[in-house]
Amino acid sequence: MSFAADTKNELARFETEKKCCMLAEMAGFIRACGSVKLSGSGKITILIHSENHQAAKRYKKLIRDYFNIDADFEAGHGEDPGKSRSYTLLIPPEGKSEQILRETGILKVREGLNYISDGIYEGLIKTKCCKKAYLRGAFLGAGTVSNPERGYHIEFLCNTETLAADIKKLINSFIDLNAKMVQRKKRFIIYVKESGQIVDILNIMGAHSHLLVFENVKIVKEMRNKANRVRNCDSANIDKALGAAERQIESIRKIESMKGLKSLPEKLHEVAALRLKNPEASLAELAVLMDPPLKKSGINNRLKKIEEIANRE
């Protein structure tokens, strides 16, 4: 099972106690993955589709607990038979469908006529707990989060630009969150790619176990990346030191062939002879081998002078 599905299964077990939060969460879920079917005499049927079995069961229970009606539950195949299943909650006109739509802010009245609104009804998200609940419902309805082993990404899929803008505004109402919006074909995506912000969103929605899994993976990845950087840095430093040693030896050989090493001042002659005997030694190691020992900077300065003399020859 995917990380996203496991996260949704955890959220589907979240205990929502306040009535206001129940309503806000149901509104988020219905808005994200529900549809309305109109029949004769203005009768309304609500259809709510989900590919997550636990999520569908959760909202069947919430609808029963809040509205005291039992939504029909149907299981079937998704668009790709054999790979996924879909679960549908059906609420007919006699099942208080109109009441549900009105209380969730989806069905409204304008100039005496009913109409289906778009976006989030502000009356549902006046408190922080209700904002969290709405976001949880929207994620369970049309959200996903990537496996942190592969990358950092959480998104909410919205059918309209208005709803997307409201979801973005809702997320960004929490401190230090900065969700962004992009259009993908006819749909709009609200997404966050910064790992710390994804952790915050998981915490806000109540996915505390998967928040810890996410952070553990993040820490391991950061440690692995740091180790790789150190190895690469060490390798680069070794290559740099070996390259410098090769240049130094080449300069010493040049002086030796043209004038002899004894033509060098005594201090430089001593360092040149030591370098030839220890071609792979670091500057620090050469400094220790000197009698008396020198500082690393002292050895480096003498070798630079030898290279300058060789360049003048």
C-alpha positions, 0 to 999 in steps of 0.5 A: 500500500502506498504512503498516501493510502496509509496516511489516509487510512490513519486519518480515517481513524481520527476521532472527531468529537465536536459537531462543528468539526464533523460538519466542516470535515464532511463539507470538505470531503463532499466538496472534494469528491462529491457530485449532485444529481438532479431529478424531477421536481427539483429532487436532489441525490448526492453521490460521493466517490472515493477510492479509499475504502476506509475514507468512504466508511468514515463519512458514512459513519459521520453522516449517520452520526450527524444527520441520523441517516444511513447513506447507501454504500456501494463498492465497484471498480474504478476507471481501471478495472483490476487495479483499483476499486471505487466506493460510492456513498449515495444519499437520495432525496428522502435521505436528507440530501438537500439538508446536507447540502444546505448545512455544508454550504454547498446548496444556497438560495439566490433570488428565491432560487436554489444554486450550487455554490463554489468554494468554501463556505466561510461559516464552516471554518470560523475556528482553528479546529474547524479549519483543520477538519475541513482540510482533513476532509478535502485531503481524504476526498482528493488529496495525496502525499508522496512517499518521502523516500522518493520526494517531498510533495503533497497536493489537493486536486480541485475541480474549480479555480474558486475551490482551489483558491479557497483551499490555498487560502485555508492552508496559508492561514496557518503559520509558516505555510505557503501553498501554491496553485497550478492548473493541470488540464481542466483541474487546479492543483494546490501543492506544497513541496517543502518538507517542513511544511508538509510535516506541518500539514500532516500534523494539522490534519491529524496524521501524527504517526505518518508525520513521524514516519515522514520525519524519520525518512527525512532525517535518514536522507539528510544524513545520507546526503551529508555523508555523500557531500563529505565523501565528495569533499574528501575526494576533491581534497585528495585530488587537489592535494595529489595534483599539487604534489605532482606539480611540486615534484615536477618543479623539483625534477626540473630544477634537479635536471637543469641546475641540481638541487644543491643550487637551492637555498638550504631550507628549500633543498631540505624540503625538496628532498623530503618531497621527493622521498614522500610523493604522496604525503600531505603538507601536514605530514611533510611538516611533521617529518621536518627536523625540527618540525614545521607548521603546515603553512611553512612547508607550503610557503617553501614549496611555492618558492620552489615552484616559482624558481622552476617557473623562472628557469 
